[in-house]
Structure formats: structure tokens, C-alpha cells
Amino acid sequence: MRACVATTVHHPEDARIMHRQIRALLDAGHEVTYVAPFTFFNVTPAMRLTAVDVAHEASYGKARGALRRGVRDADLLIVHDHRLLRALPHRRPPVVWDVREPVAPRHLARAARRHQVIDPEVVPEGTLVSPSPPLPGDTRVVHIGRLSAERGVHELVGLAERLIPYGVRMDVIGAAAPGVRPLLRDAQRVGLLDWFGYVPNRHALRMAEGALAGLSLARDTVRTPPTKIMDYMGRGLPVITTPPGAPLVEPVGCGLVVPLDVDAVLNAVLDLKENPARRVKLGALGHAEARLRHHWPDQAAAFARQAESWAGLAAHALAV
């Protein structure tokens, strides 16, 4: 099978796109053409891929041109950017839309009538679970993932300042929305935290190991549990999360659910710092659950088979 995978907004090394879905297709013996903003993010495409460079947030015309090159001889097109649904070339294979952000129900229903739609029930989220991660420590907390106001960046900076007297540092790993980059740069400059910017997922996971806790401080407007929680679980870290992460944490008992409030998060961190046995227990519960249910290599073959099935659904390749 020849598959084309496309985005104009995500980093080409995005964990779900590159290190889960594309890798699963390649490991299953399929050919992959990857349409992504390689130049914008200064990324060299992987050797096993056929790469098509596209501008970041490209216009519909330029996006359509890139897709036209990408789907040449392709049996399947998987898009990770909903804008690309409006830039699809007329001649194309079956289209699959991986829904990566909140979408109005009417738009989702309209897309589902024309294309296959990936949601967590079709292709569950996953992570790379470490076989035997180190035990949680007591000197730093970590945040992995994109940084924005909606994902608690102001609370993270406020927490970092409050933690300093207790000897706890904060590692912040992830790209930031333009509006909050000055805040993070200033916080790093005065020594409140260490912001590493974007780091490929497999490296970010190793960097997180041994932390006191993994933080997920999303606002209630985030409607699905952040996947970073699975990353923390897979590395044996206790999780401190706000309510959007509760569906992943509470049934397992692998962390603490708190309001999006600096005082509440601070108290949770200090509770774990003062109770080493508790943080080891929470980390172990999360790691066991991640290994049982969220280890991506256990799901990769099923995803590849599902993609092969989608490629056979020629009736869904409808003209716009």
C-alpha cells in the first residue's frame, strides 16, 4: 500500500503522526509520502519517507498543490489538519481525517459523510512505555507538550516560582504558542524554570524519567484527556492533573486531580514530595496501566490493518 500522510500545522516530528502512525505503516511494509512543513520547522525528513515540503499553515492553493504531489499513486490519504479537507485535490484516494482538535458537531458530521474519521475509539492514543523506568525523585516536576494559556502556562510559571523555596525545579518541554513565548523566556531568564522548547517525543520521555510528578494543567475547555498523561504513566511518574485529565487518572488511582489553581497544584506537589512511598505507589499504578492499555507498539499492527482496510474503501473517495 502507498499511503500519503499530511499536515500543514503540526511539527513533522509530531509523536502521533510520525512516531506512531507513520512508523506503524513503515514497519508493516507500506510506502509513505509525508506532506509536512519540514523547512518551517528545520526538520530533515526520515530516510524511509518520500517527503513533500509545504508551507506552515499554507494557503488552500499551495496546500492543494502539495497534496496533489503527495497523493500521486497513493492508495490512502490521512490528513491531520482539518483545513486540508478544504484543499483536497479532485483526483485522490480515500481520505481519512484524524481529528486532532475540538470540532463543531455539524462539521464533524459533514466530514464523516464523505470521509473516514479517526477518533479515540477508532485509533486510541498511546505512548512508548518504558520497561522499567527509574523511581520518581523529589527535586523536579515536568511538563511535556504544547504550551498555551489554555494548557495552563500561566499557572505553570506561577507554580515554578512558588516551588523554588522547597528545592523543586520545573522542566518544561514543548513548543509554545506565540503569545506565551515571552512569558516562558522571561521565566527561564530569571531562573524560575528550564524551558527546552520542542523536543522529539522519544527524547522528551527519557528527559521526564525520575521526576517527582508529571503536570497536566489544562483548562476545562480542553475536552479530551491530554495524551501527556499517558506519557507520564508510561514513565512511572505520578500525575498531577486538572479535571480534563481525570478520566485517565481517577479510575487507575495514579495521580492527583486538582483545580486549575497554583495553590492547589503546589499543595499536591508538596504532598508527593513529603510522601516518597505514595509517589512510588502512584507511579507504579500508572506504569502498570500504561503497559496494559496504552503501549503503542501493541496497537501499531492494528492501526496498519485498519489503514489497509480504509484504502480499500474506494467508494469514500468522493469529489468535493
N, C-alpha and C positions, 0 to 999 in steps of 0.2 A: 504494500500500500504506500502511496505517496500522500503525505499529509502536509498541509500548509497551516502554520500557527501564526497568528498576527496580533499585534498591539501597536498603538501609537502613543500610549501614555505610560505604560509600565517600564521599569528598568529591565533591560534584556536579561539580566540575571535573576529576575523575579523568581522566588522559590517555587511557587505553584506552577508557573509556566515552564521555566527552564529545567529546574531540578526535580520536578515531579512528572509533569505531563510529557514534556518533550523527551526527557530521559527514558521514561517508560516506553514511548514509541520507538526510540532508537534501540533500546535493549530488546525489544520484540522483533527487531529486524526490519523496521519500516524506514523509509526515507522521509526526512523532514526538511521543509523550507520554512525559514523563520523570518517573518516580516517584523522588524522592530527598530526603534531609534538608536542604533548602535553608535553612530557618530555623536549624537547629542550627549550620550552618557559615557563616551570614550571607552567603549567596550569592543574587544576583538571577538568576533563570533567563534564558537567552538568549531573544531576541525571537522566534526562529523555532520555539520549542518550546511545547507545551502542558505546563505544569508541574503536578504533584501533589505537594504537600509532605507529608512523612511524618517521624515522629519518628526520631531516630537510634537504631538498634537497637530499633525498635518492637516491641511485643508482637505475638504472632501475630494477635490480633484486629484491632489497629489496622493492621498490615501488610496483612491480607486486605481491610480496608475500602479502603485506599489503592489496592491492586491492582484491586479491583472498579471503582473510578472510572477507573483508568488504562487498563484493557482494554476499556472500553465502545467498541464499534465497531472494535476493533483486529483486525488480521489476524495479528499475531505478538506474542509476549511474550518478551523477552530479560531474564533475571534474572542479576545479578552477585553475588548474596548467597545462599548455599546455604540459609539459614534461610527464604527466601521459598518454597522448594519445599514447605514445610510450611504455607504460608499461602495457597496458590493458591485463588482462587475457583472454585466448581464450574463456572460458565459462563465459559469462557475460550477464547482461540485457541490454536494450537500454541505450546508452550513450548520455549525454548532456554535452557540453563544454561551460562553462561560460567564455567568452573571457574577461580577466582582464588586458591585456596589448596590446600594438601595435603588430600586426602580419602581416607578408607579405601577400598580397592578394592571392598569389598562395597557401600558406599554409592554409589560411582560406578556400579557395575554395575546397581544397583537403579534409579538415576535414568535411566540410559541405556535401560532397557526402556520407560520412559514418555515420555521427552523427548529432544530433540536435545541433544547435549553438545558444547560448544566446547572444544577443546584446541589446543595449538600446531600440530598437524598440520592441523586444520580451518581455523583462523584464526590465522596466525602473528603473533607480536608484531612491532611495527615502531616506527619513530621518524620524526621530521621531520629529514631530513638537510640540513644547510646546504650550499649550492652551493660556497662557498669560505671555510671558516672560517679565522680567524687561526691562525698557527703557535702551538704550545704555548709558554708562557712558563716562567719559573723562580722565581716568587715566591709561588705559592699552589697548593694542591691543593683539589679539590672533591668533595663527596659530594652526590648527588641521590637523593631517595627517602625512604620512611618510615624512621624511626629507632626501633630497639628493641634489646634485648640480643641477640636472635637475629641481627640485622643489624649487629652489631659496634659499637654505640655506645660501649661502654666502651673498646674499642681505639681508636676514633676520637679520643676525648678524650685518651687517653694519648699517642697519636701527635702530636696538636696541641701538647701541652706539649713533647714532645721536638724538634719542628721549630723552635721559636722561636729557638734559638741559631743556626740555619742560615739565618735570614731567610726562612722559608717559612710563610705563613699558611694557615689552613684555612677554607674556606667550606662550611657545612653547610646544605643546602637541603632541607627536608622536614618534614612533621608528625612528631611524636614520640609514642610510646606513653606513657600517663600515668606509668608507673613510672620513666621515664628523663628526664622533663622537668626535674626539679630538677637533675639532673646537667648537662644542657646549659645551663640558665640560670646555674648557678654557673660553668661553664667560660667562658661569654660574659662574665659579670660581672668575672671576674679577667683577661680579655683573652687567653684561650687560643685562641679561635676566634670566628668570626662565624656565629651561627645565625639564619637568616632565617625559619624556620618554613615553613608551606606556601606555595608559590609555584606558580601555574599553570604547567603543563609548558612551554608555548611560551616563557614568560619565564625559567623556570629554565634552559632550554637556552642561551639567549643569555647568561645570567649565567655559565654554565660556560665559555664560549669563552675561549681564551687561557690556561687553567690549565696547570700543569705536568703534571698527571695527574688522571684520574677514579678515585675509590676505590669499591670494592665489597667490603666486608669481612664477608660472610655466613658464618654457622656452617654446618657440614656438614649440619645438619638442614634447611637450605633446599635443596629437591630439584631445583629448576629454575634455570637461569641467570638472575640478576636482569636485568630489562629495562633498568636504568640503564646496563648495559654498552653496549647498542645506542645509548643516548643519547650516551654519551661518544664512541663510534666516529663517530657522525653529526656530531659537532662537532670531529673531528680531534684528540681527546685520547688520549694513551697511557693504557692501562688498567692499574691495579694491583688484582688481584683475588685472593681466596682460592679454594680448589678448586671451589665451586659455579659459579663463572664460567668455569672452564677450557674447557668445550665451545665457548664463543663466542670465546675469546681465543687458545687454543693453535693451532687449525688455521690461523688468519689470521696469527699472529705479531704481534698489535697491542698487546701488553702483557706484563706480568709476573705470573705466578701464584706466590703466596707462602702460607705458613701463616698462620693467624689468630694472629699474634704481633706485638706492637708493634715489637720489634727487627727482625723480618724486613721489615715494611712500611716502617719507617724507612730501612733499607738500600736498598730498592727506590726510594723517593723520591729519596734522595741520589744513587743511581746515575744516575737520569734527570736530576737537576739538573746533575750534572757532565758529562753527555754530551748536549749540545744536538742533535747530529746524530742520535743514536739516538732521542731523543724525537720529533724531526720525522719520522723514518722510521716509527716505530710509529704515530704519529698519522695519517700518510698511508695506511698499510696499512689501518688501521681505517676510515678515512673511505671509501676505495675499496670496501671490502667492504660497508659500510653502504649506500652508494649503489646497489650492485648487488643486494643481497638484503634490506635492511631498511627501505627508504624507504616509509613507509606510503602516501603518495599513489599509489604503483604498485600497492598491494594493495587500495585502498579500493573500486574498482569491483567487484572480485571478491567482496569481502565483501557489498556491496549485492546482487549477483546471488545469492549464497548465501542471504541473508536472504529474498529473494523466493521462492527455492525452498522454504525452510523454511515460509514462510507458506502454501504450497500443500499441505503435508503434514497435512491436517486429521485424518487417522487417528491422529496422535500426540497430539491434544488429549484425553487420557484423563481420566476422573474420578478423583479421589483415592479 
